[in-house]
Amino acid sequence: MRDDMRKGDVGFFYHSNCAEPGIVGVVKVTREAYPDRFQFDPKSKYFDPKATPDAPRWVNVEVTYVRHLPRIVTLAELKEHPGLRDMKVIARGSRLSITPV
C-alpha cells in the first residue's frame, strides 16, 4: 500500500492503541513514500541491519492534518455497517497502522 499512496490522497486518522479505537480526523498525503533514514543508522534504536539503500525495509509517508471529526467514529460503529465489512481495519486481530479504504 505504501507505493499506492499519492500526494493529495485523503485518509482517515485512526487511533488504535487506546480504550476506544476509531477514526478521529482527516489527513492528506503531502509526501509520497521515501526511505526512513533511521533504519540505516547503527546508533538508532530503529536500525535494521537487513535494510540497504537499494532495498530499504522501512519507509515514511508524510501526511498533513486536515480536520478533526466532530466525534470519534468507533471501531464498533464501523463493524455495524455491512458495506464496510471488507475493510482491513475491521478484521479481527488487525494491527495494521495503514489500511486502504
All heavy atoms as an XYZ file, in Angstrom:
816
protein
N       0.809     -1.195      0.000
C       0.000      0.000      0.000
C       0.851      1.257      0.000
O       0.461      2.272     -0.561
C      -0.913     -0.024      1.206
C      -1.927      1.048      1.078
S      -3.129      0.971      2.359
C      -3.348      2.686      2.509
N       2.013      1.173      0.620
C       2.872      2.360      0.681
C       3.156      2.927     -0.695
O       3.327      4.125     -0.862
C       4.170      2.042      1.394
C       5.067      1.156      0.553
C       6.351      0.831      1.217
N       7.226      0.221      0.220
C       8.286     -0.470      0.517
N       8.629     -0.645      1.765
N       9.016     -0.975     -0.435
N       3.255      2.066     -1.697
C       3.566      2.507     -3.054
C       2.341      3.032     -3.793
O       2.477      3.608     -4.872
C       4.202      1.368     -3.844
C       5.504      0.905     -3.217
O       6.240      1.751     -2.661
O       5.791     -0.301     -3.257
N       1.166      2.825     -3.231
C      -0.071      3.278     -3.873
C      -0.518      4.652     -3.400
O      -1.348      5.286     -4.037
C      -1.204      2.279     -3.615
C      -0.936      0.932     -4.268
O      -0.211      0.896     -5.290
O      -1.435     -0.079     -3.765
N       0.009      5.112     -2.265
C      -0.399      6.421     -1.753
C       0.253      7.520     -2.574
O       1.459      7.490     -2.823
C      -0.035      6.563     -0.277
C      -0.903      5.706      0.612
S      -0.665      6.051      2.361
C       0.845      5.176      2.662
N      -0.546      8.466     -3.000
C      -0.071      9.563     -3.835
C      -0.313     10.898     -3.152
O      -1.290     11.064     -2.403
C      -0.786      9.563     -5.192
C      -0.530      8.321     -6.009
C       0.887      8.357     -6.579
N       1.213      7.108     -7.227
C       2.143      6.264     -6.789
N       2.814      6.515     -5.699
N       2.404      5.156     -7.439
N       0.546     11.845     -3.450
C       0.389     13.193     -2.916
C      -1.005     13.702     -3.271
O      -1.453     13.563     -4.415
C       1.460     14.110     -3.522
C       1.556     15.443     -2.869
C       2.747     16.211     -3.392
C       2.822     17.559     -2.706
N       3.992     18.309     -3.148
N      -1.694     14.213     -2.273
C      -3.057     14.702     -2.471
C      -4.125     13.717     -2.030
O      -5.273     14.103     -1.833
N      -3.763     12.436     -1.865
C      -4.741     11.457     -1.372
C      -5.213     11.858      0.024
O      -4.437     12.409      0.813
C      -4.144     10.049     -1.297
C      -3.979      9.386     -2.646
O      -4.478      9.931     -3.654
O      -3.349      8.311     -2.694
N      -6.455     11.574      0.316
C      -7.039     11.896      1.614
C      -7.245     10.600      2.383
O      -7.543      9.555      1.804
C      -8.381     12.639      1.423
C      -9.053     12.911      2.754
C      -8.144     13.943      0.674
N      -7.056     10.670      3.697
C      -7.237      9.484      4.518
C      -7.810      9.825      5.872
O      -7.957     10.995      6.231
N      -8.118      8.786      6.615
C      -8.617      8.942      7.973
C      -7.465      8.777      8.951
O      -6.576      7.952      8.739
C      -9.675      7.889      8.304
C     -10.919      7.994      7.488
C     -11.384      6.906      6.779
C     -11.638      9.177      7.432
C     -12.545      6.993      6.025
C     -12.789      9.276      6.686
C     -13.251      8.179      5.979
N      -7.494      9.528     10.036
C      -6.550      9.348     11.131
C      -7.267      8.494     12.159
O      -8.319      8.875     12.671
C      -6.127     10.695     11.723
C      -4.934     10.579     12.607
C      -3.660     10.731     12.084
C      -5.074     10.306     13.952
C      -2.545     10.610     12.897
C      -3.970     10.175     14.774
C      -2.696     10.330     14.248
N      -6.700      7.344     12.451
C      -7.348      6.328     13.274
C      -6.521      6.067     14.521
O      -5.322      5.801     14.430
C      -7.468      5.047     12.436
C      -8.145      3.896     13.108
C      -9.531      3.774     13.094
C      -7.407      2.905     13.736
C     -10.161      2.692     13.694
C      -8.034      1.821     14.343
C      -9.399      1.726     14.323
O     -10.027      0.658     14.909
N      -7.152      6.164     15.681
C      -6.495      5.811     16.946
C      -6.744      4.327     17.185
O      -7.897      3.884     17.223
C      -7.086      6.603     18.107
C      -6.626      8.014     18.158
N      -6.921      8.836     19.215
C      -5.892      8.776     17.306
C      -6.396     10.030     19.019
N      -5.772     10.011     17.857
N      -5.659      3.564     17.372
C      -5.834      2.120     17.523
C      -5.430      1.583     18.889
O      -6.019      0.638     19.365
C      -5.044      1.376     16.438
O      -3.680      1.698     16.518
N      -4.441      2.145     19.515
C      -3.958      1.605     20.777
C      -4.508      2.430     21.933
O      -3.792      3.156     22.612
C      -2.419      1.610     20.785
C      -1.853      0.819     21.928
O      -2.558      0.052     22.573
N      -0.579      1.008     22.194
N      -5.821      2.311     22.119
C      -6.490      3.109     23.149
C      -7.752      2.379     23.602
O      -8.114      1.344     23.043
C      -6.827      4.487     22.594
S      -7.853      4.442     21.114
N      -8.415      2.936     24.593
C      -9.619      2.306     25.143
C     -10.722      2.168     24.103
O     -11.440      1.161     24.081
C     -10.124      3.101     26.343
N     -10.899      3.170     23.257
C     -11.950      3.117     22.245
C     -11.371      3.466     20.873
O     -11.307      4.621     20.486
C     -13.084      4.077     22.588
C     -14.215      4.004     21.597
C     -15.550      4.296     22.240
O     -15.608      5.180     23.095
O     -16.519      3.628     21.860
N     -10.919      2.448     20.115
C     -10.344      2.700     18.792
C     -11.374      3.308     17.843
O     -12.570      3.011     17.928
C      -9.939      1.311     18.289
C      -9.966      0.416     19.472
C     -10.924      1.025     20.444
N     -10.888      4.175     16.948
C     -11.797      4.745     15.972
C     -11.159      5.860     15.166
O     -10.019      6.258     15.398
N     -11.922      6.367     14.202
C     -11.480      7.443     13.332
C     -11.715      8.768     14.037
O     -12.821      9.044     14.496
C     -12.246      7.408     11.992
C     -11.999      6.076     11.285
C     -11.850      8.579     11.112
C     -12.935      5.824     10.102
N     -10.667      9.583     14.107
C     -10.773     10.848     14.819
C     -10.549     12.069     13.932
O     -10.803     13.189     14.348
C      -9.808     10.910     16.019
C     -10.150      9.839     17.045
C      -8.366     10.783     15.566
N     -10.058     11.849     12.716
C      -9.775     13.000     11.873
C      -9.484     12.632     10.435
O      -9.554     11.470     10.040
N      -9.147     13.658      9.666
C      -8.853     13.525      8.241
C      -7.458     14.097      7.985
O      -7.098     15.134      8.545
C      -9.902     14.283      7.396
C      -9.582     14.198      5.916
C     -11.298     13.739      7.671
N      -6.691     13.406      7.156
C      -5.348     13.855      6.779
C      -5.216     13.818      5.260
O      -6.030     13.198      4.574
C      -4.251     12.977      7.419
C      -4.276     13.084      8.931
C      -4.369     11.530      6.975
N      -4.159     14.458      4.762
C      -3.865     14.447      3.327
C      -2.400     14.064      3.144
O      -1.531     14.557      3.875
C      -4.116     15.818      2.713
C      -3.906     15.852      1.199
C      -4.117     17.231      0.625
C      -5.605     17.485      0.498
N      -5.919     18.691     -0.275
N      -2.120     13.193      2.180
C      -0.744     12.806      1.878
C      -0.043     14.014      1.251
O      -0.501     14.557      0.255
C      -0.693     11.593      0.919
C       0.744     11.281      0.513
C      -1.345     10.372      1.561
N       1.072     14.428      1.873
C       1.818     15.578      1.374
C       3.205     15.202      0.865
O       3.873     16.023      0.245
C       1.941     16.667      2.458
O       2.454     16.077      3.654
C       0.591     17.296      2.750
N       3.623     13.989      1.132
C       4.883     13.479      0.567
C       4.766     11.975      0.441
O       4.411     11.289      1.402
C       6.065     13.855      1.458
C       7.401     13.431      0.863
C       8.573     13.926      1.683
N       9.821     13.416      1.124
C      10.987     13.512      1.737
N      11.080     14.111      2.905
N      12.072     13.023      1.173
N       5.054     11.484     -0.745
C       4.953     10.047     -1.012
C       6.090      9.286     -0.333
O       7.037      9.887      0.184
C       4.932      9.805     -2.518
C       3.679     10.390     -3.155
C       3.638     10.267     -4.666
O       4.421      9.500     -5.257
O       2.797     10.960     -5.266
N       5.995      7.969     -0.349
C       6.927      7.093      0.361
C       8.391      7.391      0.032
O       8.759      7.570     -1.124
C       6.608      5.643      0.040
N       9.199      7.433      1.091
C      10.647      7.593      0.966
C      11.291      6.820      2.112
O      10.679      6.614      3.160
C      11.052      9.076      0.986
C      10.699      9.805      2.253
C      11.633      9.949      3.279
C       9.428     10.340      2.448
C      11.309     10.620      4.449
C       9.097     11.009      3.614
C      10.042     11.142      4.606
O       9.720     11.804      5.767
N      12.531      6.348      1.926
C      13.162      5.516      2.953
C      13.311      6.246      4.290
O      13.686      7.421      4.339
C      14.549      5.204      2.358
C      14.373      5.376      0.888
C      13.355      6.484      0.729
N      13.013      5.523      5.353
C      13.216      6.037      6.706
C      14.716      5.994      6.999
O      15.330      4.931      6.985
C      12.445      5.162      7.699
C      12.517      5.667      9.116
O      13.560      6.241      9.500
O      11.545      5.468      9.849
N      15.312      7.132      7.258
C      16.764      7.215      7.416
C      17.273      6.470      8.648
O      18.426      6.037      8.690
C      17.218      8.673      7.443
C      16.725      9.466      8.626
C      17.139     10.946      8.500
N      16.523     11.743      9.519
C      17.080     12.028     10.691
N      18.286     11.566     10.976
N      16.447     12.765     11.572
N      16.443      6.303      9.650
C      16.890      5.670     10.891
C      17.210      4.191     10.721
O      17.992      3.633     11.480
C      15.857      5.873     12.007
C      15.741      7.308     12.421
C      14.635      8.051     12.070
C      16.756      7.921     13.134
C      14.532      9.384     12.434
C      16.666      9.254     13.513
C      15.545      9.987     13.158
N      16.643      3.543      9.721
C      16.921      2.127      9.508
C      18.383      1.878      9.135
O      18.886      0.771      9.295
C      15.996      1.555      8.447
C      16.254      2.082      7.042
C      15.202      1.674      6.069
O      14.816      0.512      5.994
N      14.690      2.647      5.315
N      19.070      2.899      8.625
C      20.455      2.766      8.194
C      21.463      3.219      9.255
O      22.665      3.074      9.069
C      20.690      3.583      6.915
C      19.719      3.291      5.817
C      18.919      4.296      5.301
C      19.575      2.010      5.306
C      18.014      4.043      4.284
C      18.666      1.737      4.293
C      17.886      2.754      3.783
N      20.980      3.773     10.352
C      21.844      4.341     11.387
C      22.065      3.338     12.520
O      21.165      3.096     13.330
C      21.209      5.620     11.933
C      22.052      6.305     12.995
O      23.123      5.764     13.372
O      21.632      7.379     13.443
N      23.274      2.755     12.613
C      23.536      1.755     13.653
C      23.337      2.281     15.084
O      23.142      1.498     16.001
C      24.997      1.362     13.430
C      25.339      1.822     12.064
C      24.420      2.971     11.757
N      23.370      3.589     15.266
C      23.181      4.173     16.594
C      21.701      4.355     16.943
O      21.365      4.661     18.083
C      23.900      5.513     16.683
C      25.397      5.387     16.567
C      26.063      6.744     16.580
C      27.556      6.595     16.341
N      28.182      7.867     16.053
N      20.826      4.174     15.970
C      19.391      4.371     16.191
C      18.746      3.095     16.728
O      19.105      1.986     16.332
C      18.722      4.746     14.865
O      17.321      4.717     15.003
N      17.760      3.267     17.586
C      17.021      2.093     18.067
C      16.169      1.486     16.945
O      15.664      0.386     17.079
C      16.177      2.435     19.290
C      14.989      3.323     19.039
C      14.213      3.538     20.339
C      12.974      4.346     20.115
N      12.184      4.489     21.343
N      16.023      2.201     15.826
C      15.259      1.708     14.687
C      16.147      1.122     13.593
O      15.676      0.813     12.506
C      14.395      2.828     14.108
C      13.466      3.410     15.138
C      13.670      4.685     15.647
C      12.400      2.666     15.638
C      12.828      5.208     16.612
C      11.567      3.172     16.606
C      11.781      4.452     17.080
O      10.960      4.970     18.049
N      17.435      0.968     13.897
C      18.383      0.398     12.937
C      17.927     -0.995     12.515
O      17.495     -1.796     13.324
C      19.779      0.318     13.563
C      20.790     -0.379     12.703
C      21.180      0.167     11.490
C      21.344     -1.580     13.102
C      22.122     -0.475     10.689
C      22.289     -2.222     12.315
C      22.673     -1.668     11.102
N      18.009     -1.257     11.210
C      17.655     -2.566     10.668
C      18.824     -3.055      9.819
O      19.043     -2.565      8.712
C      16.385     -2.468      9.818
C      15.869     -3.812      9.367
O      16.671     -4.778      9.280
O      14.666     -3.919      9.083
N      19.583     -4.015     10.316
C      20.762     -4.470      9.584
C      20.440     -5.106      8.231
O      21.312     -5.217      7.378
C      21.413     -5.479     10.530
C      20.335     -5.893     11.466
C      19.387     -4.721     11.569
N      19.209     -5.496      8.012
C      18.822     -6.090      6.734
C      18.481     -5.034      5.680
O      18.344     -5.347      4.510
C      17.638     -7.033      6.923
C      17.973     -8.250      7.766
C      16.774     -9.154      7.901
C      17.114    -10.353      8.781
N      15.937    -11.215      8.969
N      18.328     -3.794      6.101
C      17.966     -2.717      5.172
C      19.209     -2.182      4.475
O      20.263     -2.037      5.085
C      17.273     -1.588      5.926
N      19.049     -1.904      3.184
C      20.116     -1.262      2.414
C      19.500     -0.104      1.648
O      18.291     -0.106      1.388
C      20.763     -2.236      1.412
O      19.801     -2.573      0.412
C      21.271     -3.495      2.096
N      20.315      0.868      1.243
C      19.764      1.984      0.461
C      19.082      1.518     -0.834
O      18.116      2.130     -1.273
C      20.989      2.851      0.169
C      21.902      2.582      1.336
C      21.715      1.107      1.628
N      19.569      0.425     -1.423
C      18.949     -0.088     -2.644
C      17.688     -0.904     -2.367
O      16.861     -1.089     -3.258
C      19.937     -0.953     -3.421
C      21.075     -0.128     -4.003
O      20.862      1.071     -4.277
O      22.173     -0.689     -4.168
N      17.580     -1.404     -1.132
C      16.410     -2.204     -0.761
C      15.981     -1.845      0.663
O      16.136     -2.651      1.588
C      16.725     -3.693     -0.875
N      15.452     -0.635      0.837
C      15.015     -0.246      2.192
C      13.847     -1.114      2.648
O      13.055     -1.590      1.836
C      14.601      1.206      2.019
C      14.303      1.365      0.578
C      15.165      0.383     -0.148
N      13.777     -1.334      3.945
C      12.683     -2.134      4.511
C      11.610     -1.268      5.158
O      10.521     -1.729      5.420
C      13.256     -3.125      5.526
C      14.168     -4.157      4.869
C      14.910     -5.010      5.887
N      14.095     -5.494      6.952
C      13.625     -6.750      7.055
N      13.898     -7.612      6.117
N      12.905     -7.105      8.094
N      11.939     -0.025      5.465
C      11.021      0.874      6.158
C      10.926      2.179      5.387
O      11.937      2.716      4.945
C      11.516      1.141      7.581
C      11.672     -0.118      8.358
C      12.841     -0.788      8.597
C      10.641     -0.893      8.943
N      12.593     -1.930      9.316
C      11.237     -2.025      9.540
C       9.259     -0.749      9.032
C      10.514     -2.993     10.208
C       8.534     -1.715      9.705
C       9.158     -2.811     10.285
N       9.711      2.672      5.244
C       9.509      3.943      4.550
C       8.603      4.851      5.367
O       7.850      4.383      6.224
C       8.898      3.764      3.134
C       9.827      2.964      2.244
C       7.526      3.147      3.200
N       8.691      6.121      5.078
C       7.796      7.117      5.661
C       6.874      7.633      4.563
O       7.284      7.710      3.403
C       8.588      8.322      6.183
C       9.509      7.971      7.309
O       9.184      7.182      8.167
N      10.683      8.577      7.314
N       5.679      7.972      4.936
C       4.760      8.723      4.084
C       4.308      9.890      4.944
O       3.843      9.678      6.061
C       3.551      7.880      3.636
C       2.545      8.733      2.891
C       4.000      6.711      2.780
N       4.487     11.100      4.452
C       4.111     12.258      5.261
C       2.670     12.656      4.983
O       2.230     12.659      3.829
C       5.053     13.429      4.975
C       6.439     13.154      5.493
C       7.394     14.301      5.307
O       6.965     15.433      4.992
O       8.600     14.061      5.478
N       1.969     12.954      6.064
C       0.588     13.419      5.967
C       0.455     14.733      6.712
O       1.232     15.027      7.617
C      -0.425     12.389      6.524
C      -0.395     11.099      5.726
C      -0.184     12.106      7.992
N      -0.525     15.507      6.310
C      -0.808     16.786      6.947
C      -2.236     16.762      7.476
O      -3.152     16.258      6.806
C      -0.641     17.937      5.929
O       0.709     17.929      5.472
C      -0.965     19.274      6.543
N      -2.387     17.298      8.647
C      -3.700     17.410      9.281
C      -4.644     18.226      8.397
O      -4.274     19.279      7.885
C      -3.522     18.095     10.635
C      -4.793     18.561     11.285
C      -5.582     17.683     12.015
C      -5.208     19.881     11.168
C      -6.747     18.123     12.622
C      -6.373     20.323     11.777
C      -7.140     19.436     12.496
O      -8.287     19.860     13.087
N      -5.860     17.727      8.231
C      -6.904     18.476      7.523
C      -7.945     18.963      8.524
O      -8.230     20.146      8.614
C      -7.568     17.623      6.417
C      -8.749     18.351      5.792
C      -6.545     17.239      5.349
N      -8.506     18.017      9.298
C      -9.501     18.426     10.296
C      -9.829     17.287     11.246
O      -9.630     16.116     10.927
C     -10.787     18.907      9.631
C     -11.571     17.833      8.917
C     -12.824     18.407      8.248
N     -13.510     17.401      7.484
C     -14.488     16.624      7.939
N     -14.910     16.746      9.182
N     -15.063     15.735      7.163
N     -10.330     17.650     12.422
C     -10.888     16.684     13.372
C     -12.302     16.334     12.929
O     -12.981     17.163     12.302
C     -10.990     17.309     14.778
C      -9.751     17.226     15.573
N      -8.712     18.127     15.444
C      -9.366     16.335     16.501
C      -7.762     17.799     16.288
N      -8.121     16.717     16.942
N     -12.746     15.175     13.290
C     -14.166     14.856     13.123
C     -14.898     15.400     14.348
O     -14.305     15.525     15.426
C     -14.363     13.348     13.013
C     -13.732     12.675     11.792
C     -14.074     11.181     11.782
C     -14.172     13.318     10.501
N     -16.179     15.709     14.208
C     -16.918     16.245     15.354
C     -16.976     15.261     16.530
O     -17.129     15.662     17.675
C     -18.320     16.516     14.819
C     -18.294     16.255     13.364
C     -16.972     15.663     13.010
N     -16.834     13.982     16.219
C     -16.801     12.950     17.261
C     -16.054     11.753     16.702
O     -15.907     11.616     15.490
C     -18.207     12.527     17.691
C     -18.996     11.857     16.590
C     -20.355     11.329     17.073
N     -21.007     10.560     16.046
C     -20.740      9.305     15.751
N     -19.811      8.646     16.398
N     -21.389      8.667     14.792
N     -15.583     10.882     17.573
C     -14.893      9.682     17.137
C     -15.896      8.730     16.457
O     -17.026      8.579     16.931
C     -14.184      8.976     18.319
C     -13.332      7.816     17.825
C     -15.168      8.532     19.373
C     -12.437      7.217     18.902
N     -15.492      8.158     15.341
C     -16.282      7.107     14.698
C     -15.617      5.810     15.149
O     -14.522      5.465     14.706
C     -16.285      7.232     13.163
C     -17.089      6.101     12.544
C     -16.832      8.585     12.735
N     -16.263      5.133     16.074
C     -15.648      3.999     16.749
C     -15.541      2.764     15.857
O     -16.288      2.598     14.890
C     -16.438      3.614     18.009
O     -17.713      3.101     17.612
C     -16.605      4.801     18.957
N     -14.621      1.908     16.233
C     -14.463      0.627     15.542
C     -15.764     -0.156     15.624
O     -16.188     -0.768     14.642
C     -13.309     -0.162     16.162
C     -13.056     -1.551     15.593
C     -12.768     -1.486     14.092
C     -11.909     -2.215     16.338
N     -16.427     -0.092     16.759
C     -17.714     -0.795     16.910
C     -18.732     -0.286     15.890
O     -19.468     -1.067     15.288
C     -18.242     -0.618     18.333
N     -18.775      1.030     15.674
C     -19.696      1.592     14.674
C     -19.332      1.131     13.266
O     -20.202      0.813     12.463
C     -19.658      3.116     14.708
C     -20.329      3.730     15.909
C     -20.226      5.230     15.868
O     -19.238      5.774     16.389
O     -21.143      5.858     15.293
N     -18.039      1.127     12.956
C     -17.606      0.680     11.629
C     -18.042     -0.764     11.384
O     -18.486     -1.112     10.291
C     -16.086      0.798     11.495
C     -15.518      2.204     11.533
C     -13.989      2.163     11.585
C     -15.993      3.029     10.360
N     -17.945     -1.600     12.422
C     -18.313     -3.007     12.297
C     -19.811     -3.205     12.087
O     -20.234     -4.231     11.564
C     -17.857     -3.788     13.532
C     -16.356     -3.970     13.583
C     -15.946     -4.735     14.825
C     -14.465     -4.995     14.830
N     -14.036     -5.793     15.994
N     -20.624     -2.231     12.491
C     -22.078     -2.331     12.348
C     -22.549     -2.135     10.909
O     -23.665     -2.506     10.578
C     -22.768     -1.298     13.233
C     -22.669     -1.595     14.707
C     -23.279     -0.484     15.550
O     -23.858      0.477     14.994
O     -23.161     -0.569     16.781
N     -21.729     -1.547     10.047
C     -22.130     -1.241      8.673
C     -21.719     -2.358      7.725
O     -20.519     -2.565      7.496
C     -21.526      0.094      8.221
C     -22.075      1.256      8.961
N     -23.277      1.827      8.640
C     -21.594      1.936     10.022
C     -23.519      2.832      9.465
N     -22.521      2.910     10.319
N     -22.693     -3.075      7.156
C     -22.381     -4.189      6.252
C     -21.501     -3.785      5.068
O     -20.661     -4.552      4.624
C     -23.751     -4.660      5.762
C     -24.715     -4.178      6.791
C     -24.133     -2.915      7.337
N     -21.647     -2.573      4.571
C     -20.857     -2.118      3.434
C     -19.378     -1.939      3.734
O     -18.570     -1.802      2.822
N     -19.022     -1.956      5.010
C     -17.629     -1.759      5.411
C     -16.970     -3.061      5.871
O     -15.811     -3.064      6.260
C     -17.541     -0.724      6.537
C     -18.129      0.648      6.249
C     -18.003      1.546      7.474
C     -17.457      1.282      5.039
N     -17.677     -4.164      5.789
C     -17.182     -5.418      6.375
C     -15.861     -5.912      5.788
O     -15.155     -6.692      6.415
C     -18.240     -6.506      6.314
C     -18.464     -7.047      4.932
C     -19.434     -8.239      4.933
N     -19.985     -8.356      3.611
C     -21.254     -8.098      3.312
N     -22.087     -7.767      4.252
N     -21.674     -8.204      2.080
N     -15.492     -5.449      4.584
C     -14.233     -5.885      3.973
C     -13.057     -4.963      4.285
O     -11.941     -5.217      3.829
C     -14.391     -6.011      2.457
C     -15.325     -7.142      2.064
O     -15.412     -8.138      2.823
O     -15.979     -7.045      1.010
N     -13.305     -3.901      5.070
C     -12.198     -3.022      5.448
C     -11.208     -3.802      6.314
O     -11.612     -4.483      7.259
C     -12.704     -1.807      6.228
C     -13.378     -0.764      5.374
S     -13.949      0.656      6.345
C     -12.384      1.411      6.804
N      -9.938     -3.683      5.997
C      -8.915     -4.425      6.746
C      -8.847     -4.008      8.216
O      -8.551     -4.822      9.074
C      -7.559     -4.252      6.081
C      -7.467     -4.961      4.758
C      -6.069     -4.864      4.218
C      -5.857     -5.371      2.893
N      -6.127     -6.226      2.095
N      -9.137     -2.762      8.502
C      -9.060     -2.294      9.886
C     -10.102     -2.992     10.761
O      -9.935     -3.084     11.978
C      -9.202     -0.753      9.967
C     -10.627     -0.310      9.722
C      -8.675     -0.225     11.281
N     -11.147     -3.521     10.157
C     -12.209     -4.199     10.897
C     -11.880     -5.665     11.164
O     -12.412     -6.274     12.077
C     -13.557     -4.065     10.142
C     -13.985     -2.597     10.158
C     -14.636     -4.949     10.737
C     -15.217     -2.316      9.348
N     -10.958     -6.217     10.385
C     -10.620     -7.640     10.519
C     -10.153     -7.950     11.941
O      -9.396     -7.188     12.539
C      -9.541     -8.011      9.515
N     -10.612     -9.065     12.456
C     -10.241     -9.486     13.803
C      -8.715     -9.616     13.904
O      -8.074    -10.230     13.071
C     -10.911    -10.810     14.137
C     -10.652    -11.287     15.540
C     -11.538    -12.485     15.861
N     -11.243    -13.043     17.148
C     -11.689    -12.585     18.294
N     -12.471    -11.519     18.298
N     -11.386    -13.154     19.429
N      -8.155     -8.994     14.926
C      -6.722     -9.083     15.162
C      -5.887     -8.166     14.290
O      -4.665     -8.229     14.337
N      -6.526     -7.316     13.512
C      -5.777     -6.412     12.641
C      -4.927     -5.469     13.477
O      -5.404     -4.841     14.399
C      -6.731     -5.599     11.763
O      -6.008     -4.662     11.007
N      -3.651     -5.388     13.132
C      -2.748     -4.473     13.825
C      -2.054     -3.568     12.811
O      -0.988     -3.042     13.057
C      -1.732     -5.247     14.650
C      -2.408     -6.043     15.765
C      -1.439     -6.643     16.728
N      -0.396     -5.763     17.196
C      -0.502     -4.921     18.231
N      -1.612     -4.836     18.897
N       0.522     -4.172     18.597
N      -2.665     -3.436     11.653
C      -2.083     -2.615     10.614
C      -2.174     -1.140     10.989
O      -3.196     -0.677     11.470
C      -2.811     -2.838      9.285
C      -2.764     -4.265      8.759
C      -3.676     -4.390      7.545
C      -1.356     -4.646      8.387
N      -1.112     -0.402     10.746
C      -1.155      1.022     11.028
C      -1.689      1.803      9.853
O      -2.137      2.931      9.995
C       0.232      1.534     11.410
O       1.151      1.287     10.375
N      -1.621      1.208      8.665
C      -2.138      1.850      7.464
C      -2.926      0.808      6.688
O      -2.444     -0.292      6.442
C      -0.997      2.376      6.566
C      -0.166      3.396      7.313
C      -1.546      2.947      5.280
C       1.081      3.819      6.580
N      -4.171      1.152      6.348
C      -5.002      0.237      5.570
C      -5.747      1.014      4.495
O      -6.072      2.176      4.675
C      -6.030     -0.491      6.455
O      -6.950      0.449      6.987
C      -5.376     -1.269      7.570
N      -6.037      0.364      3.390
C      -6.813      1.055      2.341
C      -8.267      1.219      2.777
O      -8.790      0.452      3.565
C      -6.699      0.128      1.131
C      -6.373     -1.205      1.696
C      -5.650     -0.969      2.991
N      -8.895      2.239      2.218
C     -10.319      2.476      2.485
C     -11.061      2.341      1.176
O     -10.661      2.854      0.169
C     -10.544      3.880      3.075
C     -12.040      4.163      3.252
C      -9.829      4.023      4.395
